[in-house]
Amino acid sequence: MKIVLLALLLAGGALAQRHKVNINTETPEGQALQQIGQETDDAKKLAECEKFTQDYPKSDNLAWVYAEMQPLYVKANQPDKAIDAGEKIMALDPEDMDTALATLKAAEAKKDPDLVKKWSNATAALAQKVIASPQPKDEDAVEDWKKHVDYAKQVNTYSEYAIDAAALQTTDPRKRVDLIEALYDRNPQSQYMAQLLPAALQALQQMNDADRKTAFAEKVLAKDPNNDEMLILAADGYSQKGKEPDKVIEYSNKLAEVLKQKAKPEGVNEADWTKRNNVIICLAHYWPGKAYYSQKKYGPAKKELTEALSLADANPALKPELLFMLGDSEYRLENIVEALKYFQQCAALKSNLQAQAAKNVAAIKSQYRAVK
């Protein structure tokens, strides 16, 4: 994809030379510009350009000179200077889409996610402006307009690709999410979102940032309310925050509903599909069960936690907590025999709740001597 896009972009960029140069060889400035234009050695040409920017900092030809410098910096593997040259050109000509694209590529070469995001957004904004431009009334200008719009579409696609590549390459989960969110904000229907949303989900789980989880999930759910992965993220995030139990219950219930209606994708093994669903359905009952329990609504908590426990083999790490909360809920509901049973099962499993469960077993047996 990248090779094809680059070839197209190079062809498109050759449609016109945006920055013109006004050379008056009777002046020292004009002679310096002429020398730059005639120089064939890259290193010498770059040195002459740099000298020109120092000697003539207010020249009307600066944009042309910087445009000559930027690709030379790229060839010399100096992305920082290429980016700086791009910024200077854009300050002189904010509508220069080609320079924005070249600066984006320099940011990619530097492997800087923040700069890739910045210049991808800037490049896309200029490309979309061209794409949205009205067709000229002059028939002689229509063909050039069509070429320019087609080129802008290629540039826009490349700006999305740059986000995709940078997001998948970075090892920093927070920067990965920032990049993916930037593209989602710009174009939720981008061809790259299918692989980027699962990558965002994984990164958000690594970050363990409940606020970030819920904000990202709700952004996606606003456009795609049946996205089960985002429902998982939202329910888990609100459960972690422990502040809005109604949100936990809402997203968990929606998740269970979506899973009941979701068909097995073609090519997925039946056993693997069932296992995946059991893991998620267990969580879809665990989260609201825990939310009800935290509100001391022991009846609804018991119902949800019992459902979760029936699938706990899919999520064995949850089993001690499920047993403990069920034991306590049954005790509060004065179902002492059931409470003892769950506490005994919890006390038999290694976890941070094992010791307290054992104490509860002893306390119940001491309080209710007829219960064994």
ChimeraX attribute file (.defattr): number of C-alpha atoms within 10 A of each C-alpha:
attribute: neighborCount
match mode: 1-to-1
recipient: residues
	/A:1	7
	/A:2	11
	/A:3	8
	/A:4	8
	/A:5	15
	/A:6	14
	/A:7	11
	/A:8	14
	/A:9	19
	/A:10	12
	/A:11	11
	/A:12	19
	/A:13	19
	/A:14	10
	/A:15	12
	/A:16	8
	/A:17	9
	/A:18	16
	/A:19	16
	/A:20	11
	/A:21	16
	/A:22	12
	/A:23	15
	/A:24	13
	/A:25	13
	/A:26	8
	/A:27	10
	/A:28	10
	/A:29	18
	/A:30	16
	/A:31	14
	/A:32	18
	/A:33	23
	/A:34	16
	/A:35	15
	/A:36	20
	/A:37	15
	/A:38	9
	/A:39	14
	/A:40	10
	/A:41	9
	/A:42	15
	/A:43	13
	/A:44	12
	/A:45	19
	/A:46	22
	/A:47	12
	/A:48	19
	/A:49	24
	/A:50	14
	/A:51	13
	/A:52	20
	/A:53	15
	/A:54	10
	/A:55	12
	/A:56	12
	/A:57	11
	/A:58	9
	/A:59	12
	/A:60	13
	/A:61	20
	/A:62	20
	/A:63	22
	/A:64	18
	/A:65	25
	/A:66	25
	/A:67	21
	/A:68	18
	/A:69	22
	/A:70	25
	/A:71	22
	/A:72	18
	/A:73	21
	/A:74	19
	/A:75	11
	/A:76	14
	/A:77	14
	/A:78	16
	/A:79	22
	/A:80	16
	/A:81	17
	/A:82	28
	/A:83	25
	/A:84	16
	/A:85	23
	/A:86	27
	/A:87	18
	/A:88	17
	/A:89	23
	/A:90	17
	/A:91	12
	/A:92	13
	/A:93	14
	/A:94	14
	/A:95	18
	/A:96	18
	/A:97	23
	/A:98	23
	/A:99	26
	/A:100	28
	/A:101	25
	/A:102	20
	/A:103	31
	/A:104	27
	/A:105	23
	/A:106	28
	/A:107	25
	/A:108	21
	/A:109	15
	/A:110	17
	/A:111	15
	/A:112	14
	/A:113	22
	/A:114	15
	/A:115	18
	/A:116	26
	/A:117	26
	/A:118	16
	/A:119	25
	/A:120	29
	/A:121	21
	/A:122	19
	/A:123	27
	/A:124	23
	/A:125	18
	/A:126	20
	/A:127	29
	/A:128	15
	/A:129	13
	/A:130	19
	/A:131	19
	/A:132	10
	/A:133	11
	/A:134	8
	/A:135	14
	/A:136	13
	/A:137	8
	/A:138	7
	/A:139	9
	/A:140	9
	/A:141	11
	/A:142	13
	/A:143	12
	/A:144	13
	/A:145	17
	/A:146	14
	/A:147	13
	/A:148	19
	/A:149	21
	/A:150	16
	/A:151	22
	/A:152	26
	/A:153	18
	/A:154	17
	/A:155	28
	/A:156	22
	/A:157	17
	/A:158	23
	/A:159	26
	/A:160	25
	/A:161	20
	/A:162	23
	/A:163	28
	/A:164	20
	/A:165	17
	/A:166	22
	/A:167	24
	/A:168	17
	/A:169	12
	/A:170	15
	/A:171	11
	/A:172	14
	/A:173	20
	/A:174	16
	/A:175	18
	/A:176	26
	/A:177	24
	/A:178	18
	/A:179	27
	/A:180	25
	/A:181	21
	/A:182	18
	/A:183	25
	/A:184	20
	/A:185	11
	/A:186	14
	/A:187	13
	/A:188	17
	/A:189	11
	/A:190	14
	/A:191	13
	/A:192	19
	/A:193	19
	/A:194	11
	/A:195	11
	/A:196	24
	/A:197	19
	/A:198	13
	/A:199	17
	/A:200	25
	/A:201	20
	/A:202	15
	/A:203	19
	/A:204	23
	/A:205	16
	/A:206	12
	/A:207	15
	/A:208	12
	/A:209	14
	/A:210	20
	/A:211	14
	/A:212	18
	/A:213	26
	/A:214	22
	/A:215	14
	/A:216	20
	/A:217	26
	/A:218	17
	/A:219	15
	/A:220	20
	/A:221	17
	/A:222	10
	/A:223	10
	/A:224	14
	/A:225	17
	/A:226	17
	/A:227	17
	/A:228	21
	/A:229	15
	/A:230	25
	/A:231	28
	/A:232	24
	/A:233	24
	/A:234	28
	/A:235	28
	/A:236	22
	/A:237	24
	/A:238	23
	/A:239	23
	/A:240	17
	/A:241	14
	/A:242	15
	/A:243	11
	/A:244	12
	/A:245	21
	/A:246	14
	/A:247	18
	/A:248	29
	/A:249	23
	/A:250	14
	/A:251	24
	/A:252	28
	/A:253	18
	/A:254	19
	/A:255	26
	/A:256	20
	/A:257	15
	/A:258	16
	/A:259	18
	/A:260	10
	/A:261	8
	/A:262	11
	/A:263	9
	/A:264	14
	/A:265	9
	/A:266	7
	/A:267	6
	/A:268	9
	/A:269	11
	/A:270	12
	/A:271	9
	/A:272	11
	/A:273	13
	/A:274	12
	/A:275	15
	/A:276	12
	/A:277	18
	/A:278	20
	/A:279	17
	/A:280	23
	/A:281	23
	/A:282	24
	/A:283	28
	/A:284	29
	/A:285	25
	/A:286	27
	/A:287	27
	/A:288	28
	/A:289	31
	/A:290	27
	/A:291	25
	/A:292	23
	/A:293	22
	/A:294	14
	/A:295	11
	/A:296	13
	/A:297	16
	/A:298	23
	/A:299	15
	/A:300	17
	/A:301	25
	/A:302	23
	/A:303	15
	/A:304	25
	/A:305	29
	/A:306	20
	/A:307	17
	/A:308	28
	/A:309	23
	/A:310	12
	/A:311	20
	/A:312	23
	/A:313	15
	/A:314	20
	/A:315	15
	/A:316	12
	/A:317	11
	/A:318	17
	/A:319	20
	/A:320	25
	/A:321	19
	/A:322	23
	/A:323	26
	/A:324	23
	/A:325	24
	/A:326	29
	/A:327	28
	/A:328	23
	/A:329	25
	/A:330	22
	/A:331	19
	/A:332	15
	/A:333	14
	/A:334	11
	/A:335	13
	/A:336	18
	/A:337	16
	/A:338	16
	/A:339	24
	/A:340	25
	/A:341	17
	/A:342	24
	/A:343	28
	/A:344	21
	/A:345	18
	/A:346	27
	/A:347	22
	/A:348	14
	/A:349	15
	/A:350	10
	/A:351	16
	/A:352	10
	/A:353	16
	/A:354	20
	/A:355	15
	/A:356	15
	/A:357	26
	/A:358	17
	/A:359	14
	/A:360	20
	/A:361	23
	/A:362	15
	/A:363	13
	/A:364	19
	/A:365	15
	/A:366	11
	/A:367	10
	/A:368	12
	/A:369	9
	/A:370	9
	/A:371	11
	/A:372	10
